[in-house]
Amino acid sequence: MRGGAKVAIAGGAFVLVAGGLSYGAYTVLFEDGSGGITSADAPAEVRTGPPDTKEIAATSKAFFAAWSSGNGPAASQLTNNPVDAEPVLTGYSTEAHIENVVITPGAAAGATVPYTVKGTVSFEGKSQPLSYSSTLTVVRGLTTGKPLVDWQPTVVHPQLTKGATIVTGESSDPEIEMVDRNGKVLTKEEYPSLGPVIGELRERYGAQAGGSAGIETSIESSDENTPAITLLTLAKGKPGKVQTTIDANVQAAAEKAVKQFGESSVAAVQPSTGAIRAIANNRADGFNAATQGSLAPGSTMKIITAAMIIQNGVGSIDSPVECPSTVPWYGVTFHNLKDFSIPSGTLRNAFAQSCNTAFIKAVKPLDDKNLADTALGQEARDYFGLGQDNWKIGIKSFDGSIPESSGAETAASYIGQGKVLMSPLNMASVTATAKDGAFRQPYIVARDLDDRPFATAQQLPGGVAEQLREMMNFTATSSRGTATAAMAPVGGYKGAKTGSAEVDGQGKSNSWFAGFSDDLAAAGVVQSGGHGGDAAGPVVAAVLGAG
């Protein structure tokens, strides 16, 4: 038969229909527009083009029927990747112990079908209801022309990733209670950004925290470094207590602040100790970008570039600098925002107004000393503790990347573009180093909990640190400082640096902001947020205000 498709399922039994396509007990029937049936002897026609409405409805219905009845092999044959799909779909009943499954589809949007899943997890005499929503997309098979479910692990559960499985049983790690520095219990319900952190702390420290395991339904990753995601608790264990450096008040402010902007992250540390006071994210993917993100930091990188300029004798806070509207370097013309310029300016002015060209012009004298391509990375490693993959903060972290560069890429790196990559925690640490004069590796659990080594760096020369603080304070308080408006609500001795990082193919730049107030430093990013003071600025200011 030709044309649209419909499903015939007779009590789960095999139905043989002329011209039909059989997937075990689940058969999809085809009919042409006139209702005529092709000859059984005629070769099967391989259809092309996107699946039509009837095919989408029929295929998804057959898939849901096979999946909900626990027939993983039959359901997998209705996908375009049965090899990967079959163990996940079969394990849904045999490993996850999910039964009485009811799948309710919603209205399709093109080839995408939303649906809700409701079932019961039953294990060793204990049971709990489970429900969630997800989507699937129906595509046409490349070789067969059949309408098939485009296999993605998220078809089975929205948090499922490639290589991961849903299992029910005794948890591999005892439960924990994450508590803040004052002993307040921190839950993922009250502080959503800490959900992944709690999972990772449980995996790392659960066994030594004195707790006992419970019975859970969870998503287990094939990557040993990825903590399990608990979906359901059938029987609670006894949680152990893990003390952290988080400050509940600062964390609450961070959680509220990131809700203002999508795809935003912020981190806060105490400059005098390196203790992490807050980690917050508002991201669609749930990724902890505050500690693990790797993005170009834009002009917040000028904190390190300024330190490099001063230490290499190229300039000082009140030395004159050139800040033309544009500057060429190795065939690339670099611009200031809206091509502004500063006549007769100083490094202090250039820093406060975020003059790109003044910092790029520092490449030439460093180039004359054969230092241009390596000086920034050396400054970042030696004095700011970055780029050596040796931070041991208690959870996973990205430690910054400032690789050696050449040509125009070197100039770009001086203003936080090119190959330079940072996380909000990296830039919060940079800010803390500038404020306190010495790098102290950030940490969320005390070092003596597991005797792990901390990263170290040389102390900034006193004059360098003092000049960095003064420039950041000027940027946050002077009439022309790019951070003044955002930092207006923040009290105490304060300083800041704005940043905007352009991303290829992205309409608006990423908004970055780094600042300090007394003994708290913070940095944040809002992807596609625009100017640093407009989006990331209010996020960071709110966090500093809570300190």
RORO-172982 format. One record per residue (C-alpha): x, y, z; residue in one letter. Coordinates in steps of 0.2 Angstrom, whole numbers, plus 2048, in hexadecimal, padded with zeros to 3 digits. Layout:
     u     v     w   residuo
     X     Y     Z         A
...
***
This chain:
     u     v     w   residuo
   800   800   800         M
   806   812   7FE         R
   802   823   805         G
   7FF   827   817         G
   801   81B   826         A
   7F6   815   834         K
   7F9   808   842         V
   7F0   7F8   845         A
   7F4   7EF   856         I
   7E9   7E1   85A         A
   7EB   7DD   86D         G
   7FE   7DD   86B         G
   7FC   7CF   85F         A
   804   7CE   84E         F
   7F9   7D4   840         V
   7FD   7D0   82E         L
   7F7   7DC   821         V
   7FB   7DC   80F         A
   808   7EA   80B         G
   80A   7EE   81E         G
   81B   7F0   827         L
   81C   7E5   836         S
   826   7E9   846         Y
   823   7D9   850         G
   812   7DB   857         A
   810   7ED   852         Y
   80B   7EF   840         T
   80B   800   836         V
   7FF   7FF   827         L
   800   80A   818         F
   7F2   80F   80C         E
   7F3   81A   7FD         D
   7E8   82A   7FA         G
   7DB   821   7F1         S
   7DA   812   7FC         G
   7E1   806   7EF         G
   7ED   7F8   7F4         I
   7FC   7F5   7E9         T
   800   7E3   7E3         S
   809   7D8   7EF         A
   815   7D4   7E1         D
   819   7E6   7DE         A
   82A   7EC   7E5         P
   828   7F7   7F5         A
   829   809   7F2         E
   835   813   7FC         V
   82E   823   802         R
   837   833   803         T
   835   844   80B         G
   82F   848   81D         P
   822   83C   825         P
   810   842   823         D
   804   845   831         T
   7FD   834   831         K
   80E   82B   831         E
   813   836   840         I
   804   831   849         A
   805   81F   845         A
   817   81D   848         T
   817   825   859         S
   807   81C   85E         K
   80F   80B   85A         A
   81F   810   863         F
   816   815   872         F
   80C   805   872         A
   81C   7FA   871         A
   825   804   87E         W
   817   805   88B         S
   814   7F2   88A         S
   826   7EF   88E         G
   82B   7E8   87C         N
   83B   7F1   87A         G
   841   7E7   86B         P
   831   7EB   861         A
   832   7FE   867         A
   844   7FF   861         S
   83F   7F9   850         Q
   834   808   84E         L
   844   813   850         T
   851   818   844         N
   85F   810   850         N
   858   800   857         P
   86A   7FA   85D         V
   86B   809   869         D
   859   80A   86D         A
   855   7F8   871         E
   85F   7F6   882         P
   859   807   888         V
   846   803   884         L
   848   7F1   88B         T
   851   7F7   89B         G
   842   803   89E         Y
   839   7F4   8A5         S
   847   7E8   8A9         T
   853   7F3   8B1         E
   849   803   8B6         A
   83A   7F8   8BC         H
   82E   804   8B5         I
   81D   7FC   8B2         E
   80B   801   8AE         N
   811   80D   8A2         V
   804   819   89A         V
   80B   825   88C         I
   7FF   833   887         T
   804   83D   877         P
   800   84F   875         G
   7FD   859   865         A
   80C   857   859         A
   816   866   853         A
   81B   861   842         G
   824   850   844         A
   827   853   856         T
   81B   84A   862         V
   81B   84F   875         P
   815   843   882         Y
   813   83F   894         T
   819   82F   89C         V
   811   828   8AC         K
   816   818   8B4         G
   81A   80F   8C4         T
   82B   80A   8CA         V
   82A   7FA   8D4         S
   839   7F2   8DC         F
   83B   7E6   8EB         E
   829   7E9   8F1         G
   82A   7FC   8F0         K
   822   806   8E3         S
   820   819   8DE         Q
   818   822   8CF         P
   823   82A   8C2         L
   81E   837   8B5         S
   826   842   8A9         Y
   825   84A   898         S
   830   848   888         S
   82F   849   875         T
   833   83F   866         L
   835   843   854         T
   830   838   845         V
   83C   837   836         V
   83C   82D   826         R
   849   81F   826         G
   857   823   81A         L
   857   812   812         T
   846   80B   815         T
   83B   81A   813         G
   831   815   822         K
   82C   821   82F         P
   836   81E   83F         L
   839   826   850         V
   849   830   84F         D
   852   827   85E         W
   859   832   86B         Q
   85B   82C   87D         P
   850   83B   882         T
   842   832   87A         V
   841   827   88A         V
   845   834   896         H
   84A   847   894         P
   859   845   89F         Q
   860   835   897         L
   870   837   88D         T
   879   82B   881         K
   880   81C   88A         G
   876   820   89A         A
   869   814   8A1         T
   85A   815   8AD         I
   85C   809   8BB         V
   853   805   8CC         T
   85C   7FE   8DB         G
   866   802   8EA         E
   870   812   8E6         S
   882   810   8E3         S
   886   81F   8EE         D
   87E   823   8FF         P
   874   832   900         E
   87B   843   907         I
   874   853   90E         E
   87E   862   906         M
   87F   86F   913         V
   886   881   912         D
   894   889   91C         R
   888   88C   92A         N
   880   87B   92A         G
   870   87F   921         K
   86A   870   916         V
   86B   875   903         L
   85E   86B   8F9         T
   85C   86B   8E6         K
   849   870   8E9         E
   84E   880   8F1         E
   85E   883   8E7         Y
   85C   87B   8D6         P
   86D   87F   8D0         S
   875   874   8DD         L
   86C   864   8D7         G
   87B   85F   8CC         P
   887   864   8DA         V
   87E   85A   8E7         I
   87E   84B   8DB         G
   891   84D   8D9         E
   895   84F   8EB         L
   88B   840   8EF         R
   895   835   8E3         E
   8A5   83C   8E9         R
   8A2   83D   8FC         Y
   893   833   8FF         G
   89C   824   905         A
   8A6   82D   912         Q
   898   838   918         A
   890   82B   923         G
   880   828   919         G
   878   818   913         S
   871   814   902         A
   85E   815   8FD         G
   855   80D   8EF         I
   853   818   8E0         E
   84F   81A   8CE         T
   85D   823   8C5         S
   866   827   8B5         I
   877   81F   8B5         E
   884   826   8A9         S
   891   81B   8A0         S
   89D   829   8A5         D
   8A4   825   8B7         E
   8A7   838   8B9         N
   894   83C   8B6         T
   88A   83B   8C6         P
   879   831   8C5         A
   869   83B   8C4         I
   85C   835   8D1         T
   84B   835   8C9         L
   841   82C   8D7         L
   845   826   8E9         T
   83B   816   8EE         L
   844   815   8FF         A
   84E   822   907         K
   85F   81E   90E         G
   867   828   91C         K
   870   837   915         P
   882   83C   91B         G
   886   84E   91D         K
   892   857   911         V
   898   868   917         Q
   89B   875   909         T
   8A1   887   907         T
   891   88D   8FF         I
   888   89B   908         D
   875   898   907         A
   871   8AB   906         N
   87D   8AE   8F8         V
   877   89E   8EF         Q
   865   8A4   8F1         A
   86A   8B5   8E9         A
   873   8AC   8DB         A
   864   8A0   8D7         E
   858   8AF   8D6         K
   864   8B9   8CC         A
   867   8AC   8BE         V
   854   8AB   8BC         K
   854   8BC   8B4         Q
   85D   8B5   8A4         F
   85D   8A5   89B         G
   86E   89C   898         E
   876   8A5   8A7         S
   882   89F   8B4         S
   88B   8A7   8C3         V
   898   8A2   8D0         A
   89E   8AB   8E0         A
   8AE   8A8   8EA         V
   8B6   8B0   8FA         Q
   8C6   8B8   8F4         P
   8CF   8B6   905         S
   8CC   8A3   905         T
   8C6   89C   8F4         G
   8B6   895   8FC         A
   8A8   894   8EF         I
   899   89D   8F6         R
   88D   89A   8E8         A
   88A   891   8D7         I
   87B   894   8CD         A
   875   890   8BB         N
   865   893   8B1         N
   868   889   8A2         R
   85C   87E   897         A
   869   86F   897         D
   86B   86F   8AA         G
   87E   870   8A8         F
   888   877   8B6         N
   891   885   8AB         A
   895   88F   8BB         A
   8A4   883   8BE         T
   8A5   879   8AE         Q
   8A1   885   8A0         G
   8AE   88A   894         S
   8AB   89A   88B         L
   8B5   8A9   884         A
   8B4   8B6   893         P
   8B5   8C5   889         G
   8BC   8D5   891         S
   8BB   8CE   8A3         T
   8CC   8C6   89D         M
   8D3   8D7   89D         K
   8D6   8D5   8B0         I
   8E3   8C8   8AB         I
   8E9   8D2   89C         T
   8EB   8E2   8A7         A
   8F6   8D8   8B4         A
   900   8D2   8A5         M
   903   8E3   89E         I
   908   8EA   8AF         I
   914   8DC   8B4         Q
   91D   8DC   8A3         N
   920   8EF   8A4         G
   915   8F3   896         V
   90A   8FF   8A0         G
   902   903   8B1         S
   8F2   90A   8B7         I
   8F5   91C   8B3         D
   901   91A   8A5         S
   8FB   921   894         P
   8F3   915   888         V
   8ED   917   876         E
   8DA   913   874         C
   8D6   915   861         P
   8C5   910   85B         S
   8CD   901   851         T
   8DE   8F9   850         V
   8E5   8EC   843         P
   8EF   8DD   848         W
   8F5   8D0   83C         Y
   8E7   8D4   82F         G
   8D9   8D5   83B         V
   8D1   8E6   841         T
   8CB   8E6   853         F
   8BE   8F2   858         H
   8B8   8FA   868         N
   8A5   8FA   86C         L
   89D   906   860         K
   8AF   90B   85B         D
   8B1   917   869         F
   8C2   91E   86D         S
   8CB   926   87D         I
   8D6   934   879         P
   8E5   936   885         S
   8DF   928   890         G
   8E8   91D   89D         T
   8E7   90B   8A0         L
   8DB   90E   8AE         R
   8CF   917   8A1         N
   8D1   909   895         A
   8CD   8FC   8A1         F
   8BE   905   8A8         A
   8B7   908   897         Q
   8BC   8F7   890         S
   8C7   8FE   882         C
   8CB   8EF   877         N
   8D8   8F8   86D         T
   8E2   8FE   87C         A
   8E5   8EC   882         F
   8E8   8E5   870         I
   8F6   8F3   86E         K
   8FF   8EB   87C         A
   903   8DC   870         V
   910   8E6   867         K
   91C   8EA   875         P
   91A   8D8   87B         L
   91D   8D2   86A         D
   92D   8DC   869         D
   932   8D2   879         K
   92D   8C1   871         N
   920   8C0   87F         L
   90F   8C4   876         A
   90A   8B2   872         D
   90E   8AB   883         T
   90D   8B9   890         A
   8FA   8B8   893         L
   8FA   8A5   896         G
   909   8A6   8A2         Q
   901   8B4   8AC         E
   8F1   8AA   8AD         A
   8FA   89B   8B3         R
   907   8A2   8BE         D
   8FC   8AF   8C8         Y
   8EA   8AA   8C5         F
   8EC   897   8C6         G
   8E3   894   8B6         L
   8E5   888   8A7         G
   8EE   87A   8AF         Q
   8DF   86E   8B2         D
   8E4   86C   8C4         N
   8D6   874   8CE         W
   8CE   868   8DB         K
   8BF   871   8E1         I
   8B5   862   8E7         G
   8AA   861   8D7         I
   8AE   861   8C5         K
   8B5   871   8BE         S
   8BD   879   8AE         F
   8CD   882   8B3         D
   8CE   88E   8A5         G
   8D8   88D   894         S
   8E4   89A   88E         I
   8EE   892   880         P
   8FD   899   877         E
   8F7   8A3   868         S
   8FE   8AC   859         S
   8FA   8BB   84E         G
   8E9   8C2   84F         A
   8E4   8B4   85B         E
   8F0   8BB   868         T
   8E8   8CC   867         A
   8D6   8C5   869         A
   8DC   8BB   878         S
   8E1   8CB   881         Y
   8CF   8D1   881         I
   8C8   8BF   886         G
   8C4   8B9   874         Q
   8CE   8AD   869         G
   8D1   89C   871         K
   8D0   8A2   883         V
   8C2   899   88D         L
   8BC   89C   89F         M
   8AE   897   8AA         S
   8A5   8A3   8B6         P
   8AE   89B   8C5         L
   8BF   89E   8BC         N
   8BB   8B0   8BA         M
   8B4   8B1   8CC         A
   8C5   8AA   8D1         S
   8CE   8B7   8C6         V
   8C4   8C5   8CE         T
   8C8   8BE   8DF         A
   8DB   8BD   8DB         T
   8DB   8CF   8D6         A
   8D1   8D4   8E6         K
   8DC   8CB   8F2         D
   8ED   8CB   8E9         G
   8EF   8B8   8E9         A
   8E7   8A9   8E0         F
   8DE   89D   8EC         R
   8D6   88E   8E3         Q
   8C3   88E   8E5         P
   8BC   880   8EE         Y
   8AA   87A   8F3         I
   8AF   86D   900         V
   8BE   86E   90C         A
   8CF   867   906         R
   8D1   85C   916         D
   8C1   852   911         L
   8CB   848   905         D
   8DD   84F   906         D
   8DC   855   8F4         R
   8EA   861   8EE         P
   8E5   873   8EA         F
   8EC   87C   8DB         A
   8F8   88A   8DF         T
   8FF   89A   8D7         A
   90B   8A8   8DB         Q
   905   8B7   8E4         Q
   902   8C7   8D9         L
   90F   8D4   8DD         P
   908   8E1   8E8         G
   908   8EF   8DC         G
   8FF   8E5   8CF         V
   8F1   8DF   8DA         A
   8EF   8F1   8E0         E
   8ED   8F8   8CF         Q
   8E1   8EA   8CA         L
   8D6   8EE   8D9         R
   8D7   901   8D5         E
   8D2   8FE   8C3         M
   8C4   8F2   8C7         M
   8BD   8FF   8D4         N
   8BE   90D   8C8         F
   8B5   902   8BB         T
   8A7   8FF   8C8         A
   8A6   911   8CF         T
   8AB   91E   8C2         S
   89F   927   8B7         S
   8A6   91F   8A7         R
   8A9   90E   8AE         G
   8A0   900   8A5         T
   89B   8F7   8B5         A
   895   906   8BF         T
   883   905   8BB         A
   882   8F2   8BF         A
   88C   8F4   8CF         M
   882   903   8D6         A
   878   8F9   8E2         P
   888   8F0   8E9         V
   890   8F7   8F9         G
   8A1   8F5   901         G
   8B1   8F7   8F8         Y
   8AD   8F1   8E7         K
   8B4   8EE   8D5         G
   8AF   8E6   8C5         A
   8B2   8E3   8B3         K
   8A6   8E0   8A5         T
   8A8   8D5   896         G
   89F   8D1   885         S
   8A5   8C2   87B         A
   8A0   8C0   869         E
   89C   8AE   863         V
   89B   8A9   851         D
   88A   8A6   84B         G
   882   8AF   85A         Q
   878   8BE   858         G
   87C   8C6   869         K
   88C   8C5   873         S
   88E   8BB   883         N
   88C   8C7   892         S
   89A   8C5   89F         W
   89D   8CE   8B0         F
   8A9   8CC   8BE         A
   8A9   8D6   8CE         G
   8AD   8D6   8E1         F
   8A7   8DE   8F0         S
   8B1   8DD   900         D
   8B5   8CA   902         D
   8AA   8C4   8F5         L
   8AE   8C2   8E2         A
   8A2   8BC   8D5         A
   8A1   8BA   8C2         A
   893   8B5   8B6         G
   88E   8B3   8A4         V
   87E   8B4   89B         V
   87F   8AC   88A         Q
   878   8B8   87C         S
   876   8C5   88A         G
   87F   8D3   881         G
   889   8E0   88A         H
   891   8DA   89A         G
   889   8E7   8A5         G
   877   8E4   89E         D
   875   8D2   8A2         A
   883   8CA   8AC         A
   886   8DA   8B6         G
   875   8D9   8BF         P
   877   8C7   8C3         V
   889   8C9   8CB         V
   883   8D9   8D4         A
   875   8D0   8DC         A
   880   8C2   8E2         V
   88D   8CE   8E9         L
   87F   8D8   8F2         G
   87A   8C8   8FB         A
   88C   8C6   902         G
***
